[in-house]
Amino acid sequence: MSVADPERIDQSALRQAQARVMRRLDRLRRALRAHLIVEGMFWVVGAVFAAVLVSLLLDRWLRFDPPTRWVLLALALAGIAYVVYRRLIQPLRVPLEYLDLAELLDRRAPGVGQQISNVLQLPDLLTAEDHASASMVQASVLDCAQALDRRDLDGTLNRQRRRKLLGEVGVLLGLALGFAVLAPDVTELWARRWLAGSPVRWPQQTYLSVQGVGDDGVLMVPRGELALVQIDAAPEFEEQGDGRFSVAGRGKTPLVVESTAVPKSVPPQGVSVSYRLSDGSKRRGNAEQFDETRFRYELPPLAEPATMHLTGGDDWLGPILIEPIDRPAVRSLEISALRPGASQPETIRVGEGTSQLLFLPKTQLELTLVADAPLSAADALNTGQPASGWSRQDERTYQLAWTMSESMALEFRLRGQRGELLSKPYFLAIGLLKDREPRLTIRAAGVGRRVTPVARLPLFVRANDDFGLGNLALDWELASIREGKQHVETEQLPLADLTPPDENTELLTQFEYDNELALSDTGLVAGNVLKLRGVATDASALGEQTGHSRWLQFQIVTPDELFYEILMRQREQRAQFAEALESAKAQAKGLAELDGTAALPGLARSQQVINRRVWKVANQLSASLVEMTLNDLANEQARDNLQSAIITPLETLHADLLSRLRAEIDAVGRGGQVAEDKRAEAQALADQSVEVMESILAQMALWESFIDVINQLRHIVEQQSDILKDSEEMQQERTESLFVE
């Protein structure tokens, strides 16, 4: 096979053919890239439009919070970026060389790709050492070039699809632009919420807020107590300018609403509450509506934090952290009191003692309250009104200073800095201590209201004062008849000076004076009326005060008159004792005739009556003996006789025989039958008691006879004294008459 001379080949024709094909392929490449750009733009615009539409609808429906929007926006941008890369960047990065275009064209028009390859690649064979026939290469290239010239390569592209995609892109952009023009507020709000991260909410009908929630989103409640969550469905909006309004009490992220006017909230039909406890358990409930726009929910006592969510109408809020904290309380309460007359104040710690807080008028007081936690405020009320002088010293300490003039009923209310929780009311009563005048009691035991001029009055005076006694005295008032007129003499007899010798000695608040007042040296006569009362002064710093006891009044009578009264009382006691003796005899007879237990209760009661009568007679006679002694009636021998022969035997009778007799009577029928041995013992004691009583009654009669004899002798002596006195007066008159003559 002969080889042609390469120089005889028409190189220009080959180059022209290649150039024509390459120019057409270049145009085809540009058209294809434009087609890829249009299709990529369609996918990108569609993805963006879908993301915007879905975000708008879901956000309008579900009202995502900023963190959720940020996450969803990041996912949307990632998806759009993927579409941009997959549908736009990656196709455009394909090099689309001539042979690549030939391969693509061959898919649409079979054979075209081979023709393009022949035109572009066959001339390269002419440069190889073992090149093919030049004429054949030339002929093939030119034939393929002519065939390609007859082909519409641009027609292989789907221009209708590109126009459709461009139209659809225009429609999507038109829809977006039209929506932005028709609803600019919605568009702007969407853009600000999704692109600017604004917390501004979509317009809604209901707005809720929880009272007590701070800017940190924490609701503080009392630890271990039932707590009411107050929910307001018509909260107050705070204008921030530029048509923006905010609502507090919704957690960490405040609610911002844009409106030309103050938004209005429509109360929902109900508010649901859900909260999660520290142990992970969840609880749900419905708030109770107690006002047109207000709801409340009662939380159980909490010791650990919990989180809460609320939903009502088209509004919701949360999570709100519920943190249990302790209420503020009073750690210490001290009162500094400078009492009148004192040089140094006294400090009193309230609650450490049991004594009441009582202070004198003009006492200078300073109360210091210290709380156990920092306070934002503290109130002190006196009988429901703010106390004057209440001042803040620091975040825990408050003071109240005043001068005591009236009783105070203080109430303290503390408000803590954390949570603004109120303390439980703390009440404190401070009373006004009135320094009363001294209180005195006086009595004269052993004498009656009628005494002789020589009586000895056993005075007992007791004085008490709140803070200290100064002096104790006795007021004396003597009433007599002189020249037919009543004459009253008064005198004060000092009894004791109770003033302390120095400042270190404490004042006496109680003093007892027990002594006898002898009337023999006072010149009293029968017919006088003597009145006595105790009087005391105190050592009050507010001024001396005087107190008095009641009056003791004594009628001064002659010894004969008083003695006669006492004898009448003694005779009355003797008559009662005689009746007791008759009862004792009847009892002894009953014991002797006892034949059954039926009569024992009556005998026991009779014995009890006898005991009481004997004891009463002994006491009355003993009292009359004391009165006789103090009034110096009868003589000492007669009084000793009364004591030894009558009173002492009566006391012994009551303590010994009668007591034993009562016990034996009770023992007679103890077994349900009459015990003969016990009856015999009781009979013996009864007979012995009768004998003793008869002996005492005889001594009573003897004592009265003895007194009658003494009185008769005294009267005889007095008559003799009167006769002697009259004789001396007559003798003196005769002697004087002789000298006169």
JOWONOR-V978475 format. One record per residue. N is the residue number from 1. RES is the residue in one small letter. PHI is phi in whole degrees, -180 to 180 (999 if undefined). PSI is psi as a letter, one per 20 degrees, with the letter a starting at -180 (999 if undefined). Layout:
N_RES_PHI_PSI ; N_RES_PHI_PSI
This chain:
1_m_999_p ; 2_s_-84_q ; 3_v_-108_p ; 4_a_-76_r ; 5_d_-81_p ; 6_p_-65_h ; 7_e_-69_i ; 8_r_-88_j ; 9_i_-85_q ; 10_d_-85_n ; 11_q_-66_h ; 12_s_-65_h ; 13_a_-67_h ; 14_l_-66_g ; 15_r_-66_h ; 16_q_-64_h ; 17_a_-65_g ; 18_q_-63_g ; 19_a_-63_g ; 20_r_-62_g ; 21_v_-66_g ; 22_m_-66_h ; 23_r_-62_g ; 24_r_-67_h ; 25_l_-68_h ; 26_d_-63_g ; 27_r_-62_g ; 28_l_-65_h ; 29_r_-62_g ; 30_r_-63_g ; 31_a_-65_h ; 32_l_-66_g ; 33_r_-65_h ; 34_a_-62_g ; 35_h_-63_g ; 36_l_-65_h ; 37_i_-63_g ; 38_v_-62_g ; 39_e_-65_h ; 40_g_-66_g ; 41_m_-62_h ; 42_f_-60_g ; 43_w_-65_g ; 44_v_-67_g ; 45_v_-63_h ; 46_g_-64_g ; 47_a_-66_g ; 48_v_-64_g ; 49_f_-61_g ; 50_a_-64_g ; 51_a_-63_g ; 52_v_-65_g ; 53_l_-64_g ; 54_v_-65_g ; 55_s_-64_h ; 56_l_-65_g ; 57_l_-67_g ; 58_l_-66_h ; 59_d_-68_h ; 60_r_-68_h ; 61_w_-85_g ; 62_l_-96_i ; 63_r_52_m ; 64_f_-65_q ; 65_d_-81_r ; 66_p_-54_g ; 67_p_-60_h ; 68_t_-65_g ; 69_r_-63_h ; 70_w_-64_g ; 71_v_-65_g ; 72_l_-65_h ; 73_l_-64_g ; 74_a_-64_g ; 75_l_-65_g ; 76_a_-65_g ; 77_l_-64_h ; 78_a_-64_g ; 79_g_-65_g ; 80_i_-64_g ; 81_a_-63_h ; 82_y_-63_g ; 83_v_-63_g ; 84_v_-60_g ; 85_y_-70_g ; 86_r_-74_h ; 87_r_-104_i ; 88_l_-127_g ; 89_i_-71_g ; 90_q_-63_g ; 91_p_-62_h ; 92_l_-71_h ; 93_r_-80_i ; 94_v_-67_p ; 95_p_-67_h ; 96_l_54_l ; 97_e_-68_r ; 98_y_-60_g ; 99_l_-68_h ; 100_d_-63_g ; 101_l_-66_h ; 102_a_-62_g ; 103_e_-65_g ; 104_l_-64_g ; 105_l_-68_h ; 106_d_-64_h ; 107_r_-69_h ; 108_r_-85_h ; 109_a_-133_n ; 110_p_-57_p ; 111_g_98_h ; 112_v_-66_h ; 113_g_-64_h ; 114_q_-68_h ; 115_q_-64_g ; 116_i_-65_h ; 117_s_-63_g ; 118_n_-61_g ; 119_v_-63_h ; 120_l_-87_h ; 121_q_-109_h ; 122_l_-63_h ; 123_p_-61_h ; 124_d_-70_i ; 125_l_-72_h ; 126_l_-72_i ; 127_t_-92_i ; 128_a_-80_q ; 129_e_-66_g ; 130_d_-100_m ; 131_h_-80_r ; 132_a_-79_a ; 133_s_-67_p ; 134_a_-67_h ; 135_s_-67_h ; 136_m_-68_h ; 137_v_-62_g ; 138_q_-63_g ; 139_a_-63_g ; 140_s_-65_g ; 141_v_-63_g ; 142_l_-68_h ; 143_d_-62_g ; 144_c_-66_h ; 145_a_-65_g ; 146_q_-64_h ; 147_a_-66_h ; 148_l_-68_h ; 149_d_-63_h ; 150_r_-83_i ; 151_r_-92_q ; 152_d_-94_n ; 153_l_-66_h ; 154_d_-65_h ; 155_g_-70_i ; 156_t_-72_i ; 157_l_-80_q ; 158_n_-88_n ; 159_r_-68_h ; 160_q_-64_g ; 161_r_-64_h ; 162_r_-66_g ; 163_r_-63_h ; 164_k_-65_g ; 165_l_-66_h ; 166_l_-62_h ; 167_g_-64_g ; 168_e_-66_h ; 169_v_-62_g ; 170_g_-64_h ; 171_v_-62_g ; 172_l_-62_g ; 173_l_-66_h ; 174_g_-65_g ; 175_l_-62_g ; 176_a_-64_g ; 177_l_-66_g ; 178_g_-64_g ; 179_f_-62_h ; 180_a_-65_h ; 181_v_-75_g ; 182_l_-76_h ; 183_a_-128_m ; 184_p_-66_h ; 185_d_-66_g ; 186_v_-66_g ; 187_t_-63_g ; 188_e_-65_g ; 189_l_-65_g ; 190_w_-61_g ; 191_a_-63_g ; 192_r_-70_h ; 193_r_-71_g ; 194_w_-94_h ; 195_l_-98_h ; 196_a_-103_i ; 197_g_67_k ; 198_s_-72_q ; 199_p_-82_j ; 200_v_-62_p ; 201_r_-91_q ; 202_w_-65_q ; 203_p_-58_p ; 204_q_-145_r ; 205_q_-92_h ; 206_t_-115_p ; 207_y_-131_p ; 208_l_-111_q ; 209_s_-148_q ; 210_v_-110_p ; 211_q_-68_p ; 212_g_95_i ; 213_v_-81_p ; 214_g_-83_r ; 215_d_-65_h ; 216_d_-84_j ; 217_g_76_k ; 218_v_-112_p ; 219_l_-106_o ; 220_m_-95_p ; 221_v_-126_q ; 222_p_-65_p ; 223_r_-70_p ; 224_g_71_j ; 225_e_-128_q ; 226_l_-64_p ; 227_a_-128_p ; 228_l_-99_p ; 229_v_-90_o ; 230_q_-92_p ; 231_i_-114_p ; 232_d_-107_p ; 233_a_-92_j ; 234_a_-137_m ; 235_p_-72_r ; 236_e_-85_p ; 237_f_-95_p ; 238_e_-103_p ; 239_e_-76_p ; 240_q_-108_j ; 241_g_95_q ; 242_d_58_k ; 243_g_72_k ; 244_r_-108_p ; 245_f_-130_q ; 246_s_-122_q ; 247_v_-125_p ; 248_a_-90_r ; 249_g_75_k ; 250_r_-129_j ; 251_g_113_a ; 252_k_-66_h ; 253_t_-95_o ; 254_p_-70_q ; 255_l_-85_p ; 256_v_-116_p ; 257_v_-122_p ; 258_e_-103_p ; 259_s_-161_q ; 260_t_-75_h ; 261_a_-131_r ; 262_v_-63_p ; 263_p_-62_q ; 264_k_-117_q ; 265_s_-107_p ; 266_v_-97_o ; 267_p_-59_p ; 268_p_-78_r ; 269_q_-69_h ; 270_g_-165_r ; 271_v_-128_p ; 272_s_-99_q ; 273_v_-125_p ; 274_s_-134_q ; 275_y_-148_q ; 276_r_-114_p ; 277_l_-83_r ; 278_s_-66_h ; 279_d_-85_j ; 280_g_95_i ; 281_s_-74_q ; 282_k_-113_q ; 283_r_-134_q ; 284_r_-130_q ; 285_g_-171_r ; 286_n_-115_p ; 287_a_-75_q ; 288_e_-95_p ; 289_q_-87_o ; 290_f_-116_j ; 291_d_-150_r ; 292_e_-62_h ; 293_t_-125_j ; 294_r_-126_q ; 295_f_-128_q ; 296_r_-146_q ; 297_y_-135_p ; 298_e_-94_o ; 299_l_-85_q ; 300_p_-71_r ; 301_p_-58_p ; 302_l_-116_q ; 303_a_-114_i ; 304_e_-124_q ; 305_p_-63_q ; 306_a_-145_r ; 307_t_-117_q ; 308_m_-133_q ; 309_h_-126_q ; 310_l_-127_q ; 311_t_-140_p ; 312_g_-158_p ; 313_g_64_c ; 314_d_-101_k ; 315_d_-122_q ; 316_w_-153_q ; 317_l_-153_q ; 318_g_135_r ; 319_p_-78_q ; 320_i_-111_p ; 321_l_-81_p ; 322_i_-100_o ; 323_e_-114_o ; 324_p_-74_p ; 325_i_-134_r ; 326_d_-79_q ; 327_r_-67_q ; 328_p_-67_q ; 329_a_-141_r ; 330_v_-82_o ; 331_r_-81_g ; 332_s_-150_q ; 333_l_-140_o ; 334_e_-121_q ; 335_i_-125_p ; 336_s_-101_o ; 337_a_-121_p ; 338_l_-105_o ; 339_r_-77_q ; 340_p_-58_p ; 341_g_88_i ; 342_a_-90_q ; 343_s_-96_h ; 344_q_-124_q ; 345_p_-73_q ; 346_e_-109_p ; 347_t_-101_p ; 348_i_-121_p ; 349_r_-93_o ; 350_v_-67_p ; 351_g_100_i ; 352_e_-85_h ; 353_g_-120_r ; 354_t_-107_i ; 355_s_-76_q ; 356_q_-76_q ; 357_l_-89_n ; 358_l_-126_p ; 359_f_-136_q ; 360_l_-72_q ; 361_p_-58_q ; 362_k_71_j ; 363_t_-75_p ; 364_q_-88_o ; 365_l_-116_q ; 366_e_-139_o ; 367_l_-101_p ; 368_t_-120_p ; 369_l_-110_p ; 370_v_-121_p ; 371_a_-91_r ; 372_d_-90_j ; 373_a_-153_q ; 374_p_-60_q ; 375_l_-114_q ; 376_s_-90_h ; 377_a_-164_q ; 378_a_-151_p ; 379_d_-116_q ; 380_a_-122_p ; 381_l_-115_p ; 382_n_-118_o ; 383_t_52_l ; 384_g_88_i ; 385_q_-112_q ; 386_p_-58_p ; 387_a_-77_p ; 388_s_-77_p ; 389_g_95_j ; 390_w_-75_p ; 391_s_-139_q ; 392_r_-94_p ; 393_q_-99_g ; 394_d_-153_a ; 395_e_-69_i ; 396_r_-118_i ; 397_t_-116_p ; 398_y_-132_q ; 399_q_-134_q ; 400_l_-139_p ; 401_a_-120_p ; 402_w_-163_r ; 403_t_-107_p ; 404_m_-66_p ; 405_s_-138_i ; 406_e_-155_r ; 407_s_-67_q ; 408_m_-130_p ; 409_a_-117_n ; 410_l_-88_q ; 411_e_-133_p ; 412_f_-110_p ; 413_r_-127_o ; 414_l_-107_q ; 415_r_-123_o ; 416_g_-75_q ; 417_q_-68_g ; 418_r_-81_o ; 419_g_80_i ; 420_e_54_k ; 421_l_-76_q ; 422_l_-88_q ; 423_s_-77_r ; 424_k_-70_q ; 425_p_-59_p ; 426_y_-117_o ; 427_f_-108_q ; 428_l_-145_p ; 429_a_-104_p ; 430_i_-121_o ; 431_g_-97_q ; 432_l_-88_o ; 433_l_-92_o ; 434_k_-86_p ; 435_d_-77_n ; 436_r_-72_q ; 437_e_-68_q ; 438_p_-58_q ; 439_r_-105_p ; 440_l_-128_q ; 441_t_-127_q ; 442_i_-140_q ; 443_r_-154_q ; 444_a_-127_n ; 445_a_-77_q ; 446_g_99_i ; 447_v_-125_q ; 448_g_-94_a ; 449_r_-86_i ; 450_r_-121_p ; 451_v_-134_r ; 452_t_-90_r ; 453_p_-65_i ; 454_v_-110_j ; 455_a_-70_q ; 456_r_-112_o ; 457_l_-94_o ; 458_p_-79_n ; 459_l_-79_p ; 460_f_-128_o ; 461_v_-120_p ; 462_r_-119_p ; 463_a_-122_p ; 464_n_-132_q ; 465_d_-143_q ; 466_d_-68_h ; 467_f_-125_h ; 468_g_164_q ; 469_l_-92_q ; 470_g_-107_g ; 471_n_-143_q ; 472_l_-131_p ; 473_a_-143_r ; 474_l_-127_p ; 475_d_-82_p ; 476_w_-119_p ; 477_e_-133_p ; 478_l_-118_p ; 479_a_-110_p ; 480_s_-144_r ; 481_i_-108_o ; 482_r_-128_p ; 483_e_53_k ; 484_g_79_j ; 485_k_-123_q ; 486_q_-78_p ; 487_h_-124_p ; 488_v_-119_p ; 489_e_-115_p ; 490_t_-122_q ; 491_e_-159_q ; 492_q_-118_p ; 493_l_-102_o ; 494_p_-68_p ; 495_l_-109_g ; 496_a_-160_p ; 497_d_-100_o ; 498_l_-102_j ; 499_t_-69_p ; 500_p_-67_q ; 501_p_-69_h ; 502_d_-147_r ; 503_e_-70_h ; 504_n_-78_i ; 505_t_-88_p ; 506_e_-74_q ; 507_l_-72_q ; 508_l_-82_p ; 509_t_-96_i ; 510_q_-146_p ; 511_f_-147_q ; 512_e_-123_p ; 513_y_-113_o ; 514_d_-132_o ; 515_n_-160_r ; 516_e_-96_q ; 517_l_-109_o ; 518_a_-85_p ; 519_l_-92_i ; 520_s_-67_h ; 521_d_-96_j ; 522_t_-98_i ; 523_g_75_k ; 524_l_-75_q ; 525_v_-130_r ; 526_a_-58_p ; 527_g_103_i ; 528_n_-74_q ; 529_v_-121_p ; 530_l_-110_p ; 531_k_-123_p ; 532_l_-130_q ; 533_r_-153_q ; 534_g_-84_q ; 535_v_-138_p ; 536_a_-142_q ; 537_t_-115_q ; 538_d_-104_r ; 539_a_-110_l ; 540_s_-71_p ; 541_a_-72_i ; 542_l_-87_i ; 543_g_129_q ; 544_e_-65_p ; 545_q_-125_q ; 546_t_-120_p ; 547_g_-122_q ; 548_h_-128_q ; 549_s_-91_a ; 550_r_-73_r ; 551_w_-83_p ; 552_l_-102_p ; 553_q_-113_p ; 554_f_-126_p ; 555_q_-96_p ; 556_i_-83_p ; 557_v_-128_r ; 558_t_-74_q ; 559_p_-58_h ; 560_d_-62_g ; 561_e_-65_g ; 562_l_-68_h ; 563_f_-63_h ; 564_y_-62_g ; 565_e_-62_g ; 566_i_-65_g ; 567_l_-63_h ; 568_m_-64_h ; 569_r_-68_h ; 570_q_-67_h ; 571_r_-65_h ; 572_e_-64_g ; 573_q_-68_h ; 574_r_-65_h ; 575_a_-64_g ; 576_q_-66_h ; 577_f_-67_h ; 578_a_-63_h ; 579_e_-64_h ; 580_a_-64_h ; 581_l_-65_g ; 582_e_-64_h ; 583_s_-65_h ; 584_a_-66_h ; 585_k_-65_g ; 586_a_-63_h ; 587_q_-67_g ; 588_a_-61_h ; 589_k_-66_h ; 590_g_-64_h ; 591_l_-67_h ; 592_a_-68_h ; 593_e_-98_j ; 594_l_-67_p ; 595_d_-127_j ; 596_g_-167_r ; 597_t_-84_i ; 598_a_-65_h ; 599_a_-87_i ; 600_l_-64_g ; 601_p_-59_h ; 602_g_-66_h ; 603_l_-64_h ; 604_a_-66_g ; 605_r_-65_g ; 606_s_-61_h ; 607_q_-66_h ; 608_q_-66_h ; 609_v_-65_g ; 610_i_-61_g ; 611_n_-58_g ; 612_r_-63_g ; 613_r_-64_g ; 614_v_-63_g ; 615_w_-66_h ; 616_k_-66_g ; 617_v_-62_g ; 618_a_-62_g ; 619_n_-67_g ; 620_q_-65_g ; 621_l_-67_h ; 622_s_-65_g ; 623_a_-66_h ; 624_s_-66_h ; 625_l_-65_g ; 626_v_-62_g ; 627_e_-64_g ; 628_m_-63_g ; 629_t_-64_g ; 630_l_-69_h ; 631_n_-96_j ; 632_d_58_l ; 633_l_-101_q ; 634_a_59_a ; 635_n_-115_r ; 636_e_-64_h ; 637_q_-64_g ; 638_a_-65_g ; 639_r_-68_h ; 640_d_-65_h ; 641_n_-63_g ; 642_l_-61_g ; 643_q_-70_g ; 644_s_-79_h ; 645_a_-91_h ; 646_i_-125_g ; 647_i_-67_g ; 648_t_-63_g ; 649_p_-60_h ; 650_l_-63_g ; 651_e_-65_g ; 652_t_-66_h ; 653_l_-59_g ; 654_h_-68_g ; 655_a_-78_h ; 656_d_-110_f ; 657_l_-61_g ; 658_l_-66_h ; 659_s_-67_g ; 660_r_-65_h ; 661_l_-63_h ; 662_r_-63_g ; 663_a_-65_h ; 664_e_-69_h ; 665_i_-62_g ; 666_d_-65_h ; 667_a_-84_i ; 668_v_-62_g ; 669_g_-109_k ; 670_r_-68_h ; 671_g_-88_j ; 672_g_91_i ; 673_q_-133_r ; 674_v_-73_o ; 675_a_-85_o ; 676_e_-62_g ; 677_d_-65_g ; 678_k_-69_h ; 679_r_-64_h ; 680_a_-65_g ; 681_e_-66_g ; 682_a_-64_g ; 683_q_-61_g ; 684_a_-65_g ; 685_l_-66_h ; 686_a_-66_g ; 687_d_-63_g ; 688_q_-66_h ; 689_s_-63_h ; 690_v_-64_g ; 691_e_-63_g ; 692_v_-65_g ; 693_m_-66_h ; 694_e_-64_h ; 695_s_-65_g ; 696_i_-66_g ; 697_l_-63_h ; 698_a_-65_h ; 699_q_-66_h ; 700_m_-63_g ; 701_a_-65_g ; 702_l_-62_h ; 703_w_-66_h ; 704_e_-66_h ; 705_s_-64_g ; 706_f_-61_g ; 707_i_-67_h ; 708_d_-61_g ; 709_v_-63_g ; 710_i_-62_g ; 711_n_-65_g ; 712_q_-63_g ; 713_l_-62_g ; 714_r_-65_h ; 715_h_-65_h ; 716_i_-63_g ; 717_v_-62_g ; 718_e_-64_h ; 719_q_-66_g ; 720_q_-63_h ; 721_s_-65_h ; 722_d_-66_g ; 723_i_-64_g ; 724_l_-64_g ; 725_k_-66_g ; 726_d_-64_g ; 727_s_-62_g ; 728_e_-65_h ; 729_e_-68_g ; 730_m_-65_g ; 731_q_-63_g ; 732_q_-67_h ; 733_e_-64_g ; 734_r_-64_g ; 735_t_-63_g ; 736_e_-66_h ; 737_s_-70_h ; 738_l_-64_g ; 739_f_-69_h ; 740_v_-70_h ; 741_e_-65_999
